[in-house]
Protein backbone atom coordinates (compact mmCIF):
# COMPACT_ATOMS: atom_id res chain seq x y z
CA UNK A 1 0.00 0.00 0.00
CA UNK A 2 1.39 3.42 -0.93
CA UNK A 3 1.93 5.99 1.79
CA UNK A 4 2.62 9.64 1.07
CA UNK A 5 4.18 12.07 3.55
CA UNK A 6 3.88 15.70 2.45
CA UNK A 7 5.93 18.34 4.28
CA UNK A 8 4.54 21.87 3.84
CA UNK A 9 6.26 25.14 4.78
CA UNK A 10 7.99 23.97 7.93
CA UNK A 11 11.09 22.08 8.93
CA UNK A 12 11.23 18.61 10.43
CA UNK A 13 14.10 17.80 12.78
CA UNK A 14 14.97 14.20 13.59
CA UNK A 15 16.71 14.63 16.96
CA UNK A 16 18.36 11.83 18.89
CA UNK A 17 17.87 11.87 22.63
CA UNK A 18 21.36 10.59 23.40
CA UNK A 19 24.55 11.41 21.51
CA UNK A 20 25.83 7.82 21.80
CA UNK A 21 23.00 6.45 19.60
CA UNK A 22 25.03 6.97 16.40
CA UNK A 23 23.98 3.62 14.95
CA UNK A 24 20.30 4.54 14.93
CA UNK A 25 18.54 5.65 11.78
CA UNK A 26 15.45 7.48 10.69
CA UNK A 27 14.15 5.25 7.91
CA UNK A 28 11.71 6.12 5.16
CA UNK A 29 10.20 2.71 4.43
CA UNK A 30 9.97 1.08 1.01
CA UNK A 31 7.06 2.44 -1.11
CA UNK A 32 6.72 5.47 1.18
CA UNK A 33 6.68 8.86 -0.58
CA UNK A 34 8.18 11.97 1.03
CA UNK A 35 7.54 15.38 -0.57
CA UNK A 36 9.35 18.58 0.41
CA UNK A 37 7.42 21.52 -0.97
CA UNK A 38 9.23 24.78 -1.69
CA UNK A 39 10.52 26.29 1.56
CA UNK A 40 10.38 23.11 3.66
CA UNK A 41 13.35 21.04 4.76
CA UNK A 42 14.49 17.97 6.67
CA UNK A 43 17.51 17.87 8.97
CA UNK A 44 19.04 15.00 10.94
CA UNK A 45 21.20 15.49 14.00
CA UNK A 46 22.82 13.70 16.96
CA UNK A 47 23.74 10.49 15.15
CA UNK A 48 20.43 9.82 13.41
CA UNK A 49 20.98 8.98 9.72
CA UNK A 50 18.20 9.46 7.15
CA UNK A 51 17.81 6.37 4.96
CA UNK A 52 15.49 5.84 1.97
CA UNK A 53 14.90 2.10 2.08
CA UNK A 54 14.57 -0.35 -0.82
CA UNK A 55 13.77 -4.03 -1.27
CA UNK A 56 12.51 -6.37 -3.98
CA UNK A 57 9.16 -4.53 -4.01
CA UNK A 58 10.61 -1.10 -4.83
CA UNK A 59 12.11 1.86 -2.97
CA UNK A 60 11.18 4.90 -0.94
CA UNK A 61 10.80 8.11 -2.93
CA UNK A 62 11.85 11.68 -2.08
CA UNK A 63 10.68 14.66 -4.16
CA UNK A 64 12.32 17.96 -3.18
CA UNK A 65 10.68 21.00 -4.81
CA UNK A 66 13.39 23.39 -3.60
CA UNK A 67 16.00 24.63 -6.07
CA UNK A 68 18.76 23.23 -3.85
CA UNK A 69 18.93 20.19 -1.59
CA UNK A 70 16.84 20.84 1.54
CA UNK A 71 17.71 17.57 3.25
CA UNK A 72 20.61 18.45 5.54
CA UNK A 73 22.54 16.79 8.35
CA UNK A 74 25.26 17.52 10.87
CA UNK A 75 28.76 15.99 10.93
CA UNK A 76 27.63 12.96 12.93
CA UNK A 77 24.99 11.79 10.44
CA UNK A 78 24.58 10.70 6.82
CA UNK A 79 21.84 10.67 4.21
CA UNK A 80 21.51 7.44 2.25
CA UNK A 81 19.46 5.96 -0.58
CA UNK A 82 19.23 2.21 -1.00
CA UNK A 83 19.18 0.19 -4.23
CA UNK A 84 17.93 -3.40 -4.42
CA UNK A 85 20.16 -5.40 -6.79
CA UNK A 86 18.81 -8.72 -8.05
CA UNK A 87 21.54 -11.26 -8.69
CA UNK A 88 22.43 -12.60 -12.14
CA UNK A 89 20.55 -9.79 -13.89
CA UNK A 90 21.73 -6.60 -15.54
CA UNK A 91 20.71 -3.24 -14.11
CA UNK A 92 21.19 0.24 -15.58
CA UNK A 93 21.87 2.50 -12.59
CA UNK A 94 22.71 6.11 -11.72
CA UNK A 95 23.69 7.78 -8.45
CA UNK A 96 21.02 9.86 -6.62
CA UNK A 97 23.64 11.48 -4.35
CA UNK A 98 26.75 13.61 -4.66
CA UNK A 99 30.31 12.31 -4.16
CA UNK A 100 29.56 8.55 -4.22
CA UNK A 101 32.22 6.26 -5.75
CA UNK A 102 32.30 2.82 -7.35
CA UNK A 103 33.27 1.22 -4.04
CA UNK A 104 29.56 1.02 -3.25
CA UNK A 105 29.53 -1.98 -5.63
CA UNK A 106 33.03 -3.32 -4.97
CA UNK A 107 32.13 -7.03 -5.25
CA UNK A 108 29.92 -6.60 -8.32
CA UNK A 109 30.57 -5.82 -11.98
CA UNK A 110 30.16 -2.14 -12.83
CA UNK A 111 30.48 -1.26 -16.52
CA UNK A 112 30.90 2.07 -18.27
CA UNK A 113 29.61 2.72 -21.82
CA UNK A 114 31.90 4.63 -24.19
CA UNK A 115 29.98 6.32 -26.99
CA UNK A 116 33.11 6.99 -29.03
CA UNK A 117 34.06 3.31 -29.38
CA UNK A 118 30.59 1.88 -28.66
CA UNK A 119 32.03 -0.55 -26.14
CA UNK A 120 31.63 -1.45 -22.47
CA UNK A 121 34.54 -1.35 -20.02
CA UNK A 122 34.70 -2.85 -16.53
CA UNK A 123 35.54 -0.42 -13.73
CA UNK A 124 37.25 -2.39 -10.96
CA UNK A 125 38.86 0.42 -8.85
CA UNK A 126 36.72 1.51 -5.90
CA UNK A 127 37.40 5.23 -6.18
CA UNK A 128 35.80 6.02 -9.57
CA UNK A 129 33.29 8.87 -9.06
CA UNK A 130 29.66 8.01 -9.78
CA UNK A 131 29.02 11.36 -11.41
CA UNK A 132 25.39 12.52 -11.06
CA UNK A 133 23.39 11.92 -14.24
CA UNK A 134 25.92 9.42 -15.61
CA UNK A 135 24.64 5.90 -16.24
CA UNK A 136 26.30 2.56 -15.52
CA UNK A 137 25.53 -1.11 -16.13
CA UNK A 138 25.62 -3.27 -12.99
CA UNK A 139 25.68 -7.06 -12.53
CA UNK A 140 25.56 -8.89 -9.21
CA UNK A 141 27.08 -12.39 -9.52
CA UNK A 142 25.37 -15.38 -7.92
CA UNK A 143 28.19 -15.51 -5.35
CA UNK A 144 26.97 -12.13 -4.02
CA UNK A 145 23.27 -12.80 -4.53
CA UNK A 146 20.33 -10.41 -4.41
CA UNK A 147 21.27 -7.67 -1.96
CA UNK A 148 20.54 -4.07 -0.99
CA UNK A 149 23.32 -1.57 -1.59
CA UNK A 150 23.54 2.02 -0.37
CA UNK A 151 24.38 5.34 -2.01
CA UNK A 152 25.77 7.65 0.68
CA UNK A 153 25.98 11.43 0.26
CA UNK A 154 23.89 14.55 -0.10
CA UNK A 155 20.84 14.00 -2.30
CA UNK A 156 20.86 15.60 -5.73
CA UNK A 157 18.22 18.29 -6.23
CA UNK A 158 17.56 21.22 -8.52
CA UNK A 159 18.84 21.39 -12.09
CA UNK A 160 21.20 18.61 -13.18
CA UNK A 161 22.83 18.46 -16.63
CA UNK A 162 25.04 16.18 -18.71
CA UNK A 163 27.02 16.74 -21.93
CA UNK A 164 26.58 14.22 -24.75
CA UNK A 165 28.69 13.19 -27.74
CA UNK A 166 28.28 11.63 -31.18
CA UNK A 167 31.52 10.26 -32.62
CA UNK A 168 30.35 10.37 -36.24
CA UNK A 169 27.49 12.79 -37.01
CA UNK A 170 26.34 10.84 -40.04
CA UNK A 171 27.01 7.20 -39.14
CA UNK A 172 24.13 4.84 -38.37
CA UNK A 173 23.08 4.22 -34.77
CA UNK A 174 24.09 3.12 -32.15
CA UNK A 175 26.62 5.87 -32.86
CA UNK A 176 25.48 8.78 -30.71
CA UNK A 177 24.01 6.64 -27.92
CA UNK A 178 24.94 7.97 -24.46
CA UNK A 179 24.19 6.13 -21.20
CA UNK A 180 22.94 8.67 -18.66
CA UNK A 181 20.71 8.33 -15.59
CA UNK A 182 18.05 9.65 -13.25
CA UNK A 183 20.03 11.76 -10.73
CA UNK A 184 17.29 11.92 -8.08
CA UNK A 185 15.87 9.66 -5.35
CA UNK A 186 12.49 9.91 -7.11
CA UNK A 187 11.05 9.01 -10.49
CA UNK A 188 11.15 11.27 -13.56
CA UNK A 189 8.55 11.78 -16.25
CA UNK A 190 10.21 11.83 -19.69
CA UNK A 191 7.10 13.58 -21.03
CA UNK A 192 7.37 16.55 -18.64
CA UNK A 193 7.34 19.70 -20.78
CA UNK A 194 8.89 22.03 -18.19
CA UNK A 195 11.26 19.60 -16.49
CA UNK A 196 13.62 18.84 -19.40
CA UNK A 197 15.84 21.03 -21.57
CA UNK A 198 17.57 19.29 -24.47
CA UNK A 199 19.86 20.31 -27.31
CA UNK A 200 20.37 17.93 -30.27
CA UNK A 201 18.77 15.06 -28.33
CA UNK A 202 16.25 12.60 -29.79
CA UNK A 203 12.84 11.94 -28.17
CA UNK A 204 13.49 8.25 -27.47
CA UNK A 205 14.81 6.75 -24.25
CA UNK A 206 16.30 3.24 -24.13
CA UNK A 207 15.86 1.46 -20.79
CA UNK A 208 16.86 -2.04 -19.67
CA UNK A 209 14.00 -4.44 -18.87
CA UNK A 210 15.45 -7.48 -17.10
CA UNK A 211 12.11 -9.33 -17.22
CA UNK A 212 12.40 -9.53 -21.03
CA UNK A 213 16.20 -9.76 -21.12
CA UNK A 214 16.23 -6.87 -23.56
CA UNK A 215 16.33 -3.09 -23.78
CA UNK A 216 13.00 -1.36 -24.37
CA UNK A 217 12.26 2.07 -25.80
CA UNK A 218 9.80 4.94 -25.39
CA UNK A 219 9.33 7.86 -27.78
CA UNK A 220 7.68 10.87 -26.09
CA UNK A 221 6.78 12.51 -29.42
CA UNK A 222 4.80 9.55 -30.70
CA UNK A 223 3.98 7.80 -27.38
CA UNK A 224 5.43 4.63 -28.86
CA UNK A 225 6.30 2.00 -26.23
CA UNK A 226 8.40 -1.07 -26.98
CA UNK A 227 9.33 -3.97 -24.66
CA UNK A 228 7.19 -2.62 -21.84
CA UNK A 229 8.97 0.71 -21.34
CA UNK A 230 6.94 3.86 -20.69
CA UNK A 231 7.66 7.52 -19.92
CA UNK A 232 8.43 6.96 -16.22
CA UNK A 233 12.12 6.69 -15.34
CA UNK A 234 12.43 5.07 -11.88
CA UNK A 235 14.76 6.37 -9.14
CA UNK A 236 18.44 5.53 -9.64
CA UNK A 237 17.69 4.24 -13.16
CA UNK A 238 20.18 4.51 -16.02
CA UNK A 239 18.99 4.91 -19.62
CA UNK A 240 20.29 5.71 -23.11
CA UNK A 241 19.55 8.84 -25.11
CA UNK A 242 20.94 9.72 -28.53
CA UNK A 243 22.53 12.77 -30.10
CA UNK A 244 20.68 13.60 -33.32
CA UNK A 245 22.07 12.67 -36.70
CA UNK A 246 24.21 15.47 -38.13
CA UNK A 247 25.39 16.71 -34.71
CA UNK A 248 28.58 15.89 -32.83
CA UNK A 249 27.49 17.12 -29.39
CA UNK A 250 24.33 17.44 -27.36
CA UNK A 251 23.19 18.51 -23.92
CA UNK A 252 20.43 17.36 -21.59
CA UNK A 253 19.22 19.05 -18.41
CA UNK A 254 16.52 18.01 -15.96
CA UNK A 255 14.96 19.86 -13.04
CA UNK A 256 12.57 19.29 -10.17
CA UNK A 257 9.50 19.91 -12.37
CA UNK A 258 10.05 16.49 -13.97
CA UNK A 259 10.12 14.70 -10.60
CA UNK A 260 7.20 12.64 -9.32
CA UNK A 261 6.37 9.74 -7.05
CA UNK A 262 5.92 6.47 -8.91
CA UNK A 263 6.63 3.18 -7.21
CA UNK A 264 7.01 1.16 -10.40
CA UNK A 265 9.83 -1.34 -10.36
CA UNK A 266 13.00 -0.77 -12.32
CA UNK A 267 11.96 -3.99 -14.04
CA UNK A 268 9.12 -2.78 -16.22
CA UNK A 269 5.96 -4.68 -17.07
CA UNK A 270 5.14 -6.13 -20.46
CA UNK A 271 2.17 -3.87 -21.08
CA UNK A 272 1.81 -2.59 -24.63
CA UNK A 273 -0.04 0.31 -26.14
CA UNK A 274 -1.95 0.25 -29.41
CA UNK A 275 -0.37 2.66 -31.88
CA UNK A 276 -2.29 3.81 -34.97
CA UNK A 277 -0.90 2.49 -38.27
CA UNK A 278 1.52 0.17 -36.50
CA UNK A 279 2.41 -3.51 -36.44
CA UNK A 280 3.73 -4.91 -33.14
CA UNK A 281 5.62 -8.21 -33.34
CA UNK A 282 6.71 -10.21 -30.29
CA UNK A 283 8.61 -13.45 -29.83
CA UNK A 284 8.93 -15.76 -26.84
CA UNK A 285 9.43 -19.41 -25.95
CA UNK A 286 8.70 -21.90 -23.17
CA UNK A 287 12.44 -22.47 -22.61
CA UNK A 288 12.83 -19.33 -20.48
CA UNK A 289 10.97 -16.18 -19.51
CA UNK A 290 12.69 -13.84 -21.96
CA UNK A 291 11.05 -12.17 -24.95
CA UNK A 292 11.53 -9.38 -27.48
CA UNK A 293 9.48 -6.98 -29.60
CA UNK A 294 9.85 -5.20 -32.93
CA UNK A 295 7.54 -2.51 -34.31
CA UNK A 296 6.82 -1.31 -37.84
CA UNK A 297 5.02 2.04 -37.87
CA UNK A 298 3.69 4.12 -40.77
CA UNK A 299 3.76 7.90 -40.49
CA UNK A 300 3.55 10.44 -43.33
CA UNK A 301 6.13 12.65 -41.62
CA UNK A 302 8.79 9.91 -41.50
CA UNK A 303 11.35 9.00 -44.15
CA UNK A 304 12.89 5.78 -45.47
CA UNK A 305 16.19 6.54 -43.71
CA UNK A 306 16.81 6.39 -39.95
CA UNK A 307 14.87 9.27 -38.42
CA UNK A 308 15.73 10.50 -34.91
CA UNK A 309 12.18 11.76 -34.35
CA UNK A 310 10.45 8.44 -35.06
CA UNK A 311 12.80 5.45 -35.14
CA UNK A 312 14.56 3.42 -32.45
CA UNK A 313 17.61 1.31 -33.24
CA UNK A 314 18.11 -2.19 -31.85
CA UNK A 315 20.25 -2.79 -28.75
CA UNK A 316 20.96 -6.52 -28.35
CA UNK A 317 19.97 -8.12 -25.04
CA UNK A 318 21.05 -11.14 -23.02
CA UNK A 319 22.66 -14.04 -24.87
CA UNK A 320 19.87 -16.36 -23.65
CA UNK A 321 17.12 -13.97 -24.77
CA UNK A 322 15.59 -14.04 -28.27
CA UNK A 323 16.34 -11.05 -30.50
CA UNK A 324 13.78 -9.67 -32.96
CA UNK A 325 14.32 -6.64 -35.19
CA UNK A 326 13.81 -5.34 -38.71
CA UNK A 327 16.67 -4.52 -41.03
CA UNK A 328 16.29 -1.58 -43.40
CA UNK A 329 18.90 0.37 -45.39
CA UNK A 330 21.78 -0.79 -43.24
CA UNK A 331 20.18 -0.19 -39.81
CA UNK A 332 18.84 -2.70 -37.27
CA UNK A 333 15.56 -1.35 -35.87
CA UNK A 334 13.55 -1.96 -32.71
CA UNK A 335 11.02 0.58 -34.02
CA UNK A 336 11.06 1.12 -37.78
CA UNK A 337 8.89 4.05 -38.95
CA UNK A 338 8.23 4.34 -42.68
CA UNK A 339 6.35 6.96 -44.64
CA UNK A 340 3.63 4.76 -46.08
CA UNK A 341 2.55 1.21 -46.67
CA UNK A 342 3.28 0.72 -50.36
CA UNK A 343 1.68 -2.24 -52.06
CA UNK A 344 4.08 -5.19 -52.18
CA UNK A 345 6.25 -3.61 -49.44
CA UNK A 346 8.68 -6.21 -48.09
CA UNK A 347 10.68 -5.70 -44.89
CA UNK A 348 13.36 -8.15 -43.68
CA UNK A 349 12.58 -9.38 -40.16
CA UNK A 350 15.60 -10.74 -38.33
CA UNK A 351 15.53 -13.29 -35.53
CA UNK A 352 18.27 -14.67 -33.30
CA UNK A 353 17.56 -17.60 -30.98
CA UNK A 354 18.81 -17.31 -27.41
CA UNK A 355 18.47 -21.05 -26.83
CA UNK A 356 17.56 -23.97 -29.05
CA UNK A 357 13.86 -24.80 -29.19
CA UNK A 358 10.39 -23.79 -30.37
CA UNK A 359 9.45 -20.11 -30.46
CA UNK A 360 6.14 -18.30 -30.90
CA UNK A 361 5.95 -15.19 -33.05
CA UNK A 362 2.85 -13.05 -32.39
CA UNK A 363 1.60 -10.21 -34.56
CA UNK A 364 -0.58 -7.53 -32.99
CA UNK A 365 -2.25 -5.93 -36.00
CA UNK A 366 -4.89 -3.94 -34.10
CA UNK A 367 -3.21 -0.69 -35.13
CA UNK A 368 -3.19 -1.48 -38.86
CA UNK A 369 -5.90 -0.16 -41.19
CA UNK A 370 -8.80 -2.46 -42.04
CA UNK A 371 -8.11 -4.52 -45.15
CA UNK A 372 -4.34 -4.71 -44.63
CA UNK A 373 -2.77 -7.88 -46.02
CA UNK A 374 0.24 -9.15 -44.11
CA UNK A 375 2.24 -12.30 -44.78
CA UNK A 376 5.28 -13.72 -43.04
CA UNK A 377 7.80 -15.40 -45.31
CA UNK A 378 10.04 -18.02 -43.67
CA UNK A 379 13.05 -18.25 -45.96
CA UNK A 380 14.33 -21.28 -44.06
CA UNK A 381 11.28 -23.38 -44.93
CA UNK A 382 10.21 -21.53 -48.07
CA UNK A 383 6.67 -20.99 -46.75
CA UNK A 384 4.33 -18.04 -46.27
CA UNK A 385 1.93 -17.44 -43.37
CA UNK A 386 -1.07 -15.11 -43.23
CA UNK A 387 -0.55 -13.03 -40.06
CA UNK A 388 -3.94 -11.34 -40.33
CA UNK A 389 -5.86 -14.63 -40.33
CA UNK A 390 -3.44 -16.41 -37.97
CA UNK A 391 -1.42 -13.90 -35.90
CA UNK A 392 0.58 -16.57 -34.04
CA UNK A 393 3.28 -18.64 -35.71
CA UNK A 394 5.33 -21.39 -34.01
CA UNK A 395 8.72 -22.30 -35.42
CA UNK A 396 11.87 -24.16 -34.42
CA UNK A 397 15.18 -22.31 -34.21
CA UNK A 398 18.72 -22.89 -33.00
CA UNK A 399 21.52 -20.64 -31.88
CA UNK A 400 23.73 -19.84 -34.83
CA UNK A 401 20.91 -19.95 -37.40
CA UNK A 402 21.02 -17.29 -40.09
CA UNK A 403 19.44 -14.15 -38.57
CA UNK A 404 17.83 -13.06 -41.85
CA UNK A 405 15.18 -15.76 -41.65
CA UNK A 406 11.90 -13.88 -42.10
CA UNK A 407 10.45 -11.28 -44.44
CA UNK A 408 7.27 -9.27 -43.84
CA UNK A 409 5.11 -8.77 -46.94
CA UNK A 410 2.34 -6.17 -46.70
CA UNK A 411 0.39 -7.53 -49.68
CA UNK A 412 -0.23 -11.09 -50.77
CA UNK A 413 1.55 -12.32 -53.92
CA UNK A 414 -1.05 -13.14 -56.60
CA UNK A 415 -2.44 -16.65 -56.36
CA UNK A 416 -0.44 -17.52 -53.27
CA UNK A 417 -1.91 -19.82 -50.68
CA UNK A 418 -0.59 -20.08 -47.15
CA UNK A 419 2.48 -22.33 -46.72
CA UNK A 420 3.17 -22.63 -50.45
CA UNK A 421 6.61 -21.94 -51.88
CA UNK A 422 7.30 -18.28 -52.70
CA UNK A 423 6.21 -17.07 -56.11
CA UNK A 424 8.29 -13.89 -56.27
CA UNK A 425 11.95 -12.99 -56.08
CA UNK A 426 13.23 -11.20 -53.02
CA UNK A 427 16.59 -9.48 -52.63
CA UNK A 428 17.92 -7.70 -49.56
CA UNK A 429 21.20 -6.90 -47.78
CA UNK A 430 22.39 -7.86 -44.31
CA UNK A 431 25.65 -6.22 -43.21
CA UNK A 432 28.07 -7.01 -46.07
CA UNK A 433 25.95 -9.80 -47.56
CA UNK A 434 23.42 -9.78 -50.39
CA UNK A 435 20.64 -12.35 -49.90
CA UNK A 436 18.73 -13.60 -52.94
CA UNK A 437 15.58 -15.69 -52.46
CA UNK A 438 14.01 -17.10 -55.63
CA UNK A 439 11.27 -19.67 -56.42
CA UNK A 440 12.29 -23.31 -56.75
CA UNK A 441 11.77 -23.23 -60.53
CA UNK A 442 13.82 -20.05 -61.06
CA UNK A 443 16.69 -20.25 -63.54
CA UNK A 444 18.81 -17.24 -64.27
CA UNK A 445 21.75 -14.99 -63.43
CA UNK A 446 22.47 -12.25 -60.90
CA UNK A 447 24.47 -9.16 -61.81
CA UNK A 448 25.58 -6.52 -59.31
CA UNK A 449 26.53 -2.97 -60.34
CA UNK A 450 27.90 -0.03 -58.38
CA UNK A 451 26.29 3.41 -58.60
CA UNK A 452 28.58 4.35 -61.49
CA UNK A 453 27.11 1.53 -63.55
CA UNK A 454 30.22 -0.65 -63.39
CA UNK A 455 29.70 -4.41 -63.11
CA UNK A 456 30.96 -5.63 -59.73
CA UNK A 457 30.18 -9.31 -60.18
CA UNK A 458 27.88 -11.79 -61.92
CA UNK A 459 26.83 -15.30 -60.97
CA UNK A 460 24.49 -18.07 -62.10
CA UNK A 461 21.79 -18.83 -59.54
CA UNK A 462 21.58 -22.54 -58.80
CA UNK A 463 19.59 -22.59 -55.54
CA UNK A 464 16.58 -20.87 -54.02
CA UNK A 465 18.50 -19.11 -51.23
CA UNK A 466 21.80 -17.53 -52.26
CA UNK A 467 24.11 -15.44 -50.06
CA UNK A 468 26.81 -13.31 -51.72
CA UNK A 469 29.49 -11.71 -49.55
CA UNK A 470 30.54 -8.26 -50.75
CA UNK A 471 34.15 -7.34 -49.99
CA UNK A 472 33.54 -3.83 -51.30
CA UNK A 473 33.06 -0.37 -49.79
CA UNK A 474 29.78 0.33 -47.98
CA UNK A 475 27.46 1.89 -50.57
CA UNK A 476 24.28 1.45 -52.59
CA UNK A 477 24.33 -1.20 -55.32
CA UNK A 478 22.01 -2.20 -58.16
CA UNK A 479 21.17 -5.91 -58.17
CA UNK A 480 19.64 -7.36 -61.33
CA UNK A 481 18.08 -10.82 -61.68
CA UNK A 482 18.00 -11.97 -65.30
CA UNK A 483 15.79 -14.86 -66.39
CA UNK A 484 13.65 -15.95 -69.30
CA UNK A 485 10.72 -13.99 -67.85
CA UNK A 486 12.63 -10.69 -67.78
CA UNK A 487 14.84 -8.55 -65.52
CA UNK A 488 14.12 -7.60 -61.91
CA UNK A 489 16.16 -4.69 -60.47
CA UNK A 490 16.78 -3.81 -56.81
CA UNK A 491 18.61 -0.89 -55.21
CA UNK A 492 20.08 -1.94 -51.86
CA UNK A 493 22.59 -0.64 -49.31
CA UNK A 494 25.50 -2.92 -48.36
CA UNK A 495 27.52 -2.29 -45.21
CA UNK A 496 31.25 -2.99 -44.83
CA UNK A 497 32.27 -5.50 -42.17
Helices and strands as residue ranges (DSSP letters): E 3-7, E 11-15, E 25-28, E 32-36, E 41-45, E 49-52, E 54-55, E 58-59, E 61-64, E 71-73, E 79-85, E 90-93, G 102-105, E 109-114, E 119-122, E 136-139, E 147-152, E 160-165, E 177-181, E 187-189, E 196-199, E 204-209, E 214-219, E 224-226, E 232-233, E 238-242, E 249-254, G 256-258, E 259-260, E 278-285, E 291-298, E 312-313, E 323-328, E 331-338, E 346-352, E 357-364, E 375-378, E 383-386, E 392-397, E 406-409, E 426-430, E 433-437, E 444-449, E 455-461, E 465-469, E 475-483, E 486-494
